[in-house]
Amino acid sequence: MSHSKKVSAFSVFKGRKDSASSLDSRASIRKASSSQSIREDVKKALDGKGKKLMKVLKGGSLRSSLRNTPKSRPTILPEPQSDHPVQLTSVRSTTDLEEDQGTLQDRGRPLSTPVIPKQISAVRPTRNQNIPPSGKRSSPAPPTEKQSPGNRSNRSSIETATPLAEASNKQFSSLKPSKHKKTPSPRVSDGAGRHIGKNKRDGVEVDNKPAKKKKKDNSEVQMQDCSTEEMEHAVSFEDESTSSSQLPYMFNSGEEARKIFECLIHPVKPDKFFRELWERKPLLVQRHMAQYNDGWFSTAELDKILREENIQFSTNLDVTTFTNGQRETHNPVGRAFPSVVWDFYQNGCSVRLLNPQTYSRNVWKLLSVLQEYFNCCVGANVYLTPPGTQGFAPHYDDIEAFILQLEGRKHWRLYSPRTDNEVLPRLSSGNFSEKDLGKPILDTVLDPGDLLYFPRGTIHQGNCMEDTHSLHITVSCYQKNTWGDLFEKMVPRALQIAIDEDVEFRRGLPREYSSYMGIANSDMDGAPRNLFLKKVEQLMVRMIQHLPVDSACDQMAKSFIHDSLPPVLSDAEKAFSVHGSGEHWDKEKMCVVGTAEMEPDTTIKIIRKGILRLLTEEDEVRIYHSLENTRLYHEIEPTFIQISSEVAPAVEYLIHSYPKYVTVESLPLPSIDQRIDVASMLYEKGLLLTGEQLLPLDEDSS
């Protein structure tokens, strides 16, 4: 089989530990230097004979696919039981918010996302601290399946809704518009309920032109179906006897991430979002569709987590209040038992779950997919607020925040950064008082199904309505993922390279430089000082020539791999990988069965687009990967596989081939034995999917 002659950047890399022999000597597999080293012999790979597998799902634009599907709103829900499903009556987005403009009001709604406010007090609130006594609690008990405050008619309760992230074989139907009413197109609002078009008003671009009428079949906005099977679509196969439910659902993890993000901000298009809003302005999407965010999390799930998991105060959960301008954290020491947490809640404390992805499969799934879209760590906090209370002081955060309202209603107010230094800050602020704040740029109330986005540095505060509790999840990203962070890794290394390779950086300073340089001499203007400054400028230009841009980007990506959640694997994916196939013990035969071997025509691909990073480090070629990460942030040290530089082009080929399956024999290595060894090594580390299930060679492997 002919191979491409493209030269890999790793083909000329010679690591200090590369052996003269190539892949016949097995690759050394170990953890990072900060963790315990291990060595494993790479077995001969598992793969069986089988039919040529796939006819991969043909890509195509989302728009073209929508033309061929019935009109329906993006959904993560099963078909409702009612004959008249909830309809999308309007969707408003504040795409024209200006940070320095006046208040935007929409039914009294504001915005905010307290992420990690500082703990001020570890004292539990007493019964006389403006909190109703235990025997006379004015706040209702946490909502149950029969109690769903704030929900409109025909709304399914959060607890009973089927979540998006259930088993991959389950098919969800999209909610279709009622035959009795037309679903109007999503509309853009200025926050006061006025629909807007393009116009310049007080320096703000507003669109107030009516949309042109199109043909009847295109007059309404086509809405993509974000059901589970859309997210976890199956691949078509030539062999009709093979059930699609048995096939790996996540064919292209990058595409799946794009679809989920489109559903998250729908009906705003991603191109428009990143062009006009991202890191610039807040976005408010009012969907009037209470079930839109169902399935991600619920108060009932929080109660279940408290009962079944070892949740610790301060580490996993906070209870807080904000009364009379004072923010307090009332965390005891030790485990957060449910009765204790609900007692705090009944006495007016907000409850914040700091790492819901560790305990909720649905949140884990959402974040693990979105991290592929943003190529950075994506986290989440869950906030439960009692009626008529506020848990956090006004503040700003160091993350891009997406607030999904899940239950009840919450009043938000947003404020522009006070100074240029607070625009896109690298660190979160302390608590502000009302006198520190100006006029809100957005004042609104979020209902279930709504979305609120705002950039880091946006000051925000949220308080719960008097008649209902509030539950929302804040999805966060882009913490320390800036050009400045890249340069922090790049410039010190560039200086070291320049010192090693350029003699000008090793020459001595002028003997008398201290007499004309320094703060005390900064007002001097003479030839020696000017020559010194000119020399500094020249050396800076020379240092730029040594900037290791690619190496620094690799280090940023390596940090992302360490920050990442492990992928959520379906049963189908496990069956097509080492996670669920291969040798196992047969208790009836009392022996090991299921031995299989890879063959040259076995089709393979990496299990996720962003699962690994190939880089050079400490004179070695390494594959860092997130497969062995846990759902607890940085619980383990970075994990990598050390390989020889001769093997690197094959790994590079698999990375660039994604999402296509390629045959083992197509890997760019000299011999078929080397290709099978590399594929087997990556398969046994759990990083590869095969195009077809590996068939056992014999009935038993003894």
C-alpha positions in Angstrom: 0.0 0.0 0.0 1.5 3.4 -1.0 2.1 6.0 1.7 2.2 9.8 1.7 5.7 11.2 1.5 4.8 14.1 3.9 7.6 14.5 6.3 6.7 14.6 10.0 8.3 17.2 12.3 9.1 14.3 14.6 11.0 12.3 11.9 14.2 14.3 12.5 13.8 14.4 16.3 16.3 12.2 18.0 15.6 11.8 21.7 18.5 11.1 24.1 16.9 7.8 25.1 16.0 6.5 21.6 17.4 3.1 21.0 19.0 1.9 17.8 16.3 -0.7 17.4 12.9 0.5 16.3 9.6 -0.8 17.3 10.6 -4.4 17.8 11.6 -3.2 21.3 8.4 -2.3 23.0 7.5 1.3 23.8 8.1 2.5 27.4 4.9 3.5 29.0 5.0 5.5 32.1 3.5 8.4 34.1 4.9 11.9 34.4 8.0 12.4 36.4 6.0 13.6 39.3 4.1 10.3 39.6 5.2 6.8 40.0 6.8 5.3 36.8 5.6 2.1 35.4 6.7 -0.1 32.5 4.5 -2.3 30.4 5.3 -4.7 27.6 3.1 -3.9 24.7 1.1 -6.9 23.8 0.4 -8.0 20.3 -2.7 -6.2 19.4 -6.3 -7.3 19.6 -8.1 -7.3 16.5 -10.1 -9.8 14.5 -11.2 -10.6 11.1 -14.3 -8.9 10.2 -16.2 -7.2 7.6 -15.1 -3.9 6.2 -17.0 -1.8 8.5 -18.1 1.5 7.6 -19.6 4.0 5.5 -19.0 7.0 7.6 -21.7 9.5 8.2 -21.4 12.1 5.5 -20.9 15.6 6.8 -23.0 18.4 5.5 -23.8 21.8 6.7 -26.3 22.1 9.6 -28.3 24.4 7.5 -28.7 21.9 4.7 -29.7 19.2 7.1 -32.3 21.4 8.6 -34.0 21.9 5.3 -34.7 18.2 5.1 -36.1 17.9 8.7 -39.4 19.0 10.1 -39.4 22.3 11.9 -38.7 21.8 15.6 -37.0 23.5 18.4 -33.7 22.3 19.7 -34.5 19.8 22.4 -33.0 17.7 25.0 -36.3 16.3 26.1 -38.6 13.3 25.4 -41.9 13.9 23.7 -44.2 15.4 26.3 -47.3 13.5 27.4 -49.6 16.4 26.7 -51.2 16.7 23.3 -50.2 20.3 23.2 -46.5 20.6 23.7 -44.8 23.7 25.0 -44.3 26.1 22.1 -41.6 28.6 21.4 -43.5 31.9 21.5 -40.5 34.2 21.3 -36.8 34.2 21.9 -35.1 37.4 22.8 -31.3 38.0 22.9 -29.6 41.2 24.0 -27.1 41.2 21.2 -26.9 44.9 21.2 -26.1 45.6 24.8 -23.4 48.2 25.3 -21.5 48.2 28.5 -21.7 52.0 28.8 -25.3 52.4 27.9 -28.4 52.7 30.1 -30.4 50.1 31.9 -31.9 47.3 29.8 -35.1 46.0 31.4 -37.1 43.0 30.5 -39.7 42.1 33.0 -37.2 43.1 35.7 -34.5 40.6 34.9 -30.7 41.0 35.6 -27.6 38.7 35.3 -24.9 37.2 37.3 -22.8 34.2 38.1 -21.0 34.0 41.4 -18.4 31.4 40.8 -16.0 31.3 43.8 -16.6 34.1 46.2 -14.3 34.1 49.2 -15.5 32.6 52.4 -15.9 35.1 55.1 -17.3 33.2 58.0 -17.5 29.6 59.0 -20.2 30.3 61.6 -23.6 28.9 61.1 -26.3 31.6 61.1 -28.2 31.9 64.4 -31.9 32.0 64.6 -31.8 35.7 65.3 -29.7 36.9 62.4 -32.5 38.1 60.3 -33.3 34.5 59.5 -36.7 32.9 60.4 -36.5 30.6 63.4 -36.6 26.9 62.9 -40.1 26.6 64.2 -41.4 29.5 62.0 -39.7 29.0 58.7 -41.1 31.2 56.1 -39.1 29.6 53.2 -40.8 26.6 51.7 -39.0 23.3 51.8 -36.9 22.4 48.8 -39.0 21.5 45.8 -40.1 18.0 45.3 -41.6 16.3 42.3 -45.0 17.5 43.3 -43.8 21.0 44.1 -42.4 23.0 41.3 -42.7 26.7 42.1 -42.6 29.2 39.2 -43.4 26.6 36.5 -46.0 27.5 34.0 -48.8 25.3 32.8 -47.9 22.3 30.7 -44.4 22.2 32.1 -43.0 18.9 33.1 -41.2 18.9 36.4 -37.4 18.9 36.3 -37.2 15.7 38.3 -39.3 13.7 35.9 -37.8 15.0 32.7 -35.7 12.5 30.8 -32.2 13.9 30.7 -30.2 14.4 27.5 -27.2 12.4 28.8 -29.0 9.1 29.4 -27.9 5.8 27.8 -26.8 6.4 24.3 -29.2 3.9 22.8 -32.3 5.7 23.9 -33.9 7.9 21.2 -35.5 11.2 22.2 -38.1 12.9 20.1 -38.0 16.6 19.4 -40.8 18.8 20.5 -42.7 19.9 17.4 -44.9 23.0 17.1 -48.6 22.5 17.8 -50.9 22.3 14.8 -53.2 24.8 16.4 -50.6 27.6 16.8 -47.8 28.8 14.6 -44.4 29.0 16.3 -43.1 32.5 15.6 -39.5 33.0 14.6 -37.1 33.9 17.3 -36.9 37.6 17.8 -34.2 39.9 19.2 -35.1 42.3 22.0 -33.4 45.2 23.5 -34.3 44.0 27.0 -37.4 46.1 27.3 -39.5 43.9 25.2 -38.9 46.0 22.0 -38.0 44.1 18.9 -35.1 45.8 17.2 -33.4 46.0 13.9 -30.3 47.8 12.6 -30.0 51.5 13.5 -27.6 53.8 15.3 -29.1 55.0 18.6 -26.9 56.8 21.1 -23.8 55.1 19.7 -25.4 51.7 19.9 -26.1 49.7 16.7 -29.7 48.6 16.7 -31.4 46.6 14.0 -35.0 47.8 13.6 -35.6 46.9 10.0 -38.4 44.4 9.5 -37.3 41.1 8.1 -38.1 40.5 4.5 -40.7 38.0 3.8 -39.4 34.8 2.2 -41.1 31.9 0.6 -43.7 30.2 2.8 -41.6 27.1 3.4 -38.7 29.2 4.6 -40.5 31.9 6.5 -39.9 30.4 9.9 -36.6 29.8 11.5 -35.5 26.2 11.1 -34.5 24.8 14.5 -32.0 22.0 14.8 -32.9 18.9 16.8 -30.5 18.5 19.7 -31.8 15.2 20.9 -29.6 12.5 22.3 -29.4 10.6 19.1 -28.4 13.8 17.2 -25.7 14.3 19.8 -24.8 10.6 19.7 -25.5 9.8 16.1 -24.9 6.4 14.7 -22.8 5.6 11.7 -24.2 3.9 8.6 -22.8 0.6 7.7 -23.0 -1.5 4.5 -23.8 -4.5 6.6 -27.5 -4.1 7.4 -27.4 -6.9 9.8 -25.2 -4.8 12.1 -27.4 -2.8 14.5 -26.5 0.9 14.6 -27.0 0.8 18.4 -23.9 -1.3 18.6 -21.7 1.3 16.9 -19.6 4.0 18.5 -21.9 7.0 18.7 -19.3 9.8 19.0 -18.1 9.7 15.4 -16.7 13.2 15.4 -16.4 14.7 18.9 -15.6 18.1 17.4 -18.9 18.1 15.5 -20.8 16.9 18.5 -19.3 19.7 20.6 -20.3 22.3 18.0 -23.9 21.0 18.0 -24.1 21.2 21.8 -22.9 24.7 21.8 -25.3 25.7 19.1 -28.1 24.3 21.2 -26.8 26.1 24.3 -27.0 29.6 22.7 -29.8 29.0 20.2 -31.2 30.9 18.3 -28.0 33.0 18.2 -25.6 31.7 15.6 -22.1 30.9 16.8 -20.4 33.0 14.2 -22.4 36.1 15.3 -21.8 35.2 18.9 -18.0 35.1 18.6 -17.9 38.1 16.3 -20.1 40.5 18.2 -20.6 39.2 21.8 -17.7 37.0 23.0 -15.5 38.8 25.5 -17.5 42.0 24.7 -21.1 42.1 25.7 -23.7 40.0 27.7 -26.3 37.9 25.9 -29.8 37.2 27.2 -31.9 34.5 25.6 -35.5 34.3 26.8 -37.0 31.2 25.4 -40.4 31.0 27.1 -39.8 27.3 27.0 -39.5 26.0 30.5 -38.3 22.5 29.5 -35.4 23.6 27.3 -32.7 23.1 30.0 -34.3 20.1 31.6 -32.2 17.0 32.3 -28.9 18.7 33.1 -29.5 18.9 36.9 -32.3 19.3 39.4 -32.9 19.9 43.1 -33.9 16.3 43.4 -30.5 15.2 42.1 -28.8 17.5 44.5 -30.7 15.8 47.4 -29.7 12.4 46.1 -26.1 13.4 45.8 -26.1 14.7 49.4 -27.5 11.3 50.6 -25.3 9.0 48.5 -22.0 10.8 48.2 -19.4 12.0 50.8 -19.9 15.7 50.2 -17.7 17.9 52.3 -18.4 21.5 53.3 -15.9 24.0 51.7 -14.4 21.3 49.5 -17.5 20.4 47.6 -20.3 22.6 48.9 -20.8 26.1 50.4 -23.8 27.6 52.3 -23.8 31.4 52.1 -25.9 34.5 52.8 -25.8 38.1 51.7 -27.8 40.3 54.0 -27.5 44.0 54.9 -24.6 44.3 52.5 -22.6 41.6 54.2 -21.6 38.3 52.5 -21.0 35.4 54.8 -20.1 31.7 54.3 -21.5 29.5 57.1 -19.7 26.2 56.4 -19.2 23.9 59.3 -16.3 21.4 59.2 -16.8 17.9 57.8 -19.4 16.1 55.8 -22.5 18.0 54.4 -25.3 15.7 55.6 -28.6 16.4 53.8 -30.5 17.3 56.9 -27.9 19.8 57.9 -27.8 21.3 54.4 -31.6 21.6 54.1 -31.7 23.2 57.6 -29.3 25.9 56.3 -31.5 26.3 53.2 -34.7 26.6 55.3 -33.0 29.4 57.2 -32.2 31.4 54.1 -28.8 30.1 53.0 -27.9 29.6 49.4 -26.4 26.3 48.5 -23.5 26.1 46.0 -22.3 22.7 44.7 -18.7 23.4 43.5 -18.0 20.4 41.4 -21.3 18.8 40.1 -19.5 17.1 37.3 -17.9 14.7 39.9 -21.3 13.4 40.9 -23.7 14.1 38.0 -23.2 12.1 34.8 -25.3 14.6 32.8 -23.1 17.6 33.9 -20.0 15.5 33.3 -21.2 14.7 29.8 -22.0 18.4 29.0 -18.7 19.7 30.2 -16.6 16.9 28.6 -18.2 17.7 25.2 -17.9 21.5 25.5 -14.2 21.3 26.5 -13.6 19.9 23.0 -15.3 23.0 21.5 -13.4 25.6 23.6 -10.1 23.6 23.8 -9.8 24.7 27.4 -11.0 23.6 30.8 -14.8 23.9 31.1 -16.2 23.8 34.7 -19.5 24.3 36.4 -21.1 25.3 39.7 -24.7 24.7 40.8 -26.6 27.3 42.8 -29.8 26.7 44.8 -31.3 29.9 46.3 -34.3 30.0 48.8 -37.2 32.4 47.9 -36.6 36.0 48.7 -32.9 35.7 49.5 -29.5 36.5 48.0 -26.4 34.4 48.6 -23.5 36.4 47.1 -22.4 40.0 47.0 -21.9 41.9 43.7 -18.5 40.8 42.2 -16.9 39.9 38.9 -15.2 36.6 37.9 -12.2 35.5 35.8 -14.3 33.2 33.6 -16.7 33.4 30.7 -20.0 32.5 32.2 -23.1 30.8 30.7 -26.0 30.6 33.2 -28.7 28.0 32.5 -31.8 28.6 34.5 -33.1 25.1 35.5 -35.9 25.8 38.1 -37.7 28.7 39.5 -36.9 32.4 38.8 -34.0 34.6 39.6 -33.5 38.4 39.3 -30.1 39.5 37.9 -28.4 42.8 37.5 -25.2 43.3 35.4 -22.8 46.2 35.5 -20.0 47.3 33.2 -16.4 47.0 34.4 -15.5 50.1 36.4 -12.1 50.6 34.8 -10.1 49.4 31.8 -8.0 47.3 34.2 -11.1 45.3 35.1 -11.9 44.4 31.5 -11.2 40.6 31.0 -9.4 40.3 34.3 -7.2 37.3 35.1 -8.4 37.1 38.7 -11.8 37.3 40.3 -12.7 40.4 42.4 -13.6 40.7 46.0 -17.1 41.7 47.2 -18.5 45.1 46.1 -21.0 47.3 48.0 -23.8 49.1 46.3 -21.9 52.4 46.4 -19.2 50.7 44.2 -21.7 50.0 41.4 -23.1 52.3 38.7 -26.2 51.9 36.7 -27.0 48.3 35.6 -26.5 47.6 31.9 -29.0 44.7 32.3 -31.8 44.2 34.8 -33.8 41.0 34.1 -35.4 37.9 35.5 -34.4 34.4 34.3 -37.1 31.8 33.9 -36.6 28.0 33.4 -35.1 27.4 29.9 -33.4 30.8 29.7 -29.7 31.5 29.1 -27.6 34.4 30.3 -24.0 34.9 29.1 -21.5 37.5 30.2 -17.8 38.0 29.8 -15.3 37.9 32.6 -15.0 41.2 34.4 -18.8 41.8 34.2 -20.0 42.8 37.7 -23.1 40.9 38.6 -25.5 40.0 41.4 -28.6 37.8 41.6 -31.4 37.6 44.1 -34.3 35.1 44.2 -37.9 36.1 43.7 -40.2 36.1 46.8 -42.6 33.4 45.5 -40.2 30.7 44.3 -36.8 29.2 44.8 -34.1 29.3 42.0 -31.8 26.6 40.7 -29.3 27.4 38.0 -26.0 26.0 36.7 -23.1 28.2 35.7 -20.9 26.7 32.9 -17.5 28.5 32.9 -14.5 28.5 30.6 -11.5 30.5 29.5 -9.9 30.8 32.9 -6.2 31.7 32.3 -6.4 30.9 28.6 -5.2 34.2 27.1 -2.3 35.5 25.0 -0.7 36.7 28.2 -0.7 33.1 29.6 0.9 31.9 26.4 3.6 34.6 26.6 4.3 33.6 30.2 5.3 30.2 28.9 7.0 31.5 25.7 9.2 34.5 26.8 11.2 32.9 29.6 12.1 30.0 27.3 12.9 32.4 24.4 15.3 34.3 26.7 17.0 31.0 27.7 17.5 30.0 24.1 18.8 33.4 23.2 21.4 33.3 26.0 22.5 29.8 24.9 22.7 30.6 21.2 23.5 34.3 20.9 26.8 35.7 22.3 25.3 39.2 22.4 23.2 38.1 25.4 26.3 36.9 27.2 28.3 40.1 26.9 28.9 42.1 30.1 27.0 45.2 31.0 28.7 48.7 30.8 31.0 49.3 33.8 29.2 52.5 34.9 25.6 51.7 33.9 24.4 52.0 37.4 25.3 55.7 37.4 22.9 56.6 34.6 20.3 53.9 34.8 17.6 53.2 37.5 14.6 55.1 38.9 16.8 57.8 40.5 18.3 58.5 37.0 15.2 58.1 34.9 15.0 61.9 34.2 18.6 62.0 32.9 19.1 62.5 29.2 22.5 61.7 28.0 24.4 59.7 25.4 25.3 56.8 27.8 21.7 56.3 28.9 20.3 56.6 25.3 22.9 54.0 24.1 21.9 51.7 26.9 18.2 51.9 26.0 19.0 51.3 22.3 21.0 48.2 23.2 18.1 46.8 25.2 15.8 47.4 22.2 18.1 45.6 19.9 18.4 42.6 22.2 14.6 42.4 22.5 14.3 42.2 18.7 16.9 39.5 18.7 15.1 37.6 21.4 11.9 37.5 19.5 13.6 35.5 16.8 14.1 32.7 19.4 10.4 32.6 20.5 9.4 28.9 20.7 5.8 29.5 19.6 4.9 25.9 18.9 6.6 24.6 22.0 4.8 27.1 24.2 1.4 26.2 22.5 2.2 22.5 23.2 2.7 23.4 26.9 -0.6 25.3 27.0 -2.3 22.2 25.4 -0.6 20.0 27.9 -2.1 22.0 30.7 -5.5 21.7 29.1 -5.1 17.9 28.9 -4.3 17.8 32.6 -7.3 20.1 33.4 -9.7 18.1 31.2 -12.4 15.7 32.3 -12.1 12.2 31.0 -14.5 11.4 28.1 -17.9 9.8 28.7 -17.8 6.5 26.9 -21.0 4.8 25.8 -21.5 1.0 26.0 -21.1 0.9 22.2 -17.7 2.7 22.3 -16.5 0.4 25.1 -17.4 -2.6 22.9 -15.2 -1.2 20.1 -12.2 -0.5 22.4 -10.2 -2.1 25.1 -12.6 -0.6 27.7 -15.1 -3.3 27.0 -13.7 -6.0 24.7 -10.8 -8.4 24.6 -9.8 -11.2 27.0 -11.9 -12.0 29.9 -12.5 -14.8 32.4 -15.2 -17.3 31.5 -16.4 -18.7 34.8 -18.2 -21.7 33.2 -15.1 -22.7 31.1 -12.8 -21.7 33.9 -10.4 -20.1 31.5 -9.5 -16.9 29.7 -11.5 -16.4 26.5 -11.8 -13.6 23.9 -8.2 -13.3 22.6 -8.1 -11.3 19.4 -5.4 -9.7 17.3 -5.2 -6.7 15.1 -4.7 -7.3 11.4 -3.2 -4.9 8.8 -6.7 -4.1 7.5 -8.2 -3.3 10.9 -9.6 0.2 10.9 -8.8 2.5 13.8 -9.0 6.1 15.0 -8.3 8.0 18.2 -11.2 7.9 20.7 -11.7 11.7 20.9 -10.3 14.6 19.0 -8.9 16.3 22.0 -7.9 13.2 24.0 -4.2 13.4 23.5 -1.3 15.8 22.7 1.9 14.7 21.0 4.9 16.9 22.0 8.7 16.9 22.7 9.8 17.4 26.3 13.0 16.8 28.2 14.6 15.3 25.0 11.7 12.8 24.7 8.7 12.4 22.5 5.6 12.0 24.7 1.9 11.5 24.3 0.0 13.3 27.1 -3.6 12.2 27.4 -6.7 12.8 29.6 -8.2 9.3 29.5 -7.0 8.4 33.0 -8.0 11.8 34.5 -10.7 11.6 37.1 -13.8 13.7 37.5 -12.2 15.5 40.4 -10.0 18.4 39.2 -6.2 17.6 39.2 -6.7 14.5 41.4 -3.9 12.8 39.6 -0.7 14.0 38.0 -0.4 14.5 34.2 -0.2 11.1 32.4 1.9 10.4 29.4 3.3 7.7 27.2 6.9 7.9 26.1 7.6 6.8 22.6 10.5 6.8 20.2 10.8 9.5 17.6 10.5 6.9 14.9 6.9 6.1 16.1 5.8 9.7 16.4 4.8 10.1 12.7 2.3 7.3 13.1 0.6 9.0 16.0 0.7 12.3 14.1 -1.0 10.6 11.2 -3.8 9.3 13.5 -4.3 12.8 14.9 -4.5 14.5 11.5 -6.8 11.7 10.1 -9.5 12.2 12.8 -12.4 11.7 12.5 -11.8 9.2 9.7 -10.9 5.6 10.4 -7.7 4.5 8.8 -6.2 1.0 8.4 -3.3 -0.2 10.5 -1.3 -0.9 7.4 -1.7 2.8 6.3 0.3 4.1 9.3 3.6 5.7 8.0 6.1 3.3 9.5 8.6 1.1 7.7 7.3 -2.4 8.5 3.9 -4.0 9.1 5.1 -5.3 12.4 5.9 -1.8 13.6 2.5 -0.6 12.5 0.7 -3.3 14.3 2.8 -2.8 17.4 2.0 1.0 17.5 -1.7 0.4 17.0 -1.7 -2.3 19.6 0.1 -0.1 22.2 -2.4 2.8 21.7 -5.3 0.4 21.7 -4.2 -1.2 24.9 -3.9 2.2 26.5 -7.5 2.9 25.7 -6.8 5.6 23.2 -8.2 3.9 20.0 -11.5 2.8 18.7 -11.7 0.0 16.1 -14.0 0.3 13.1 -15.5 -3.1 13.9 -15.6 -5.2 17.0 -12.5 -7.5 17.3 -13.5 -11.1 16.9 -11.9 -13.7 19.2 -9.5 -16.1 17.4 -10.6 -19.1 19.4 -13.4 -20.1 21.7 -10.9 -20.1 24.5 -7.5 -18.5 24.8 -5.7 -21.0 27.0 
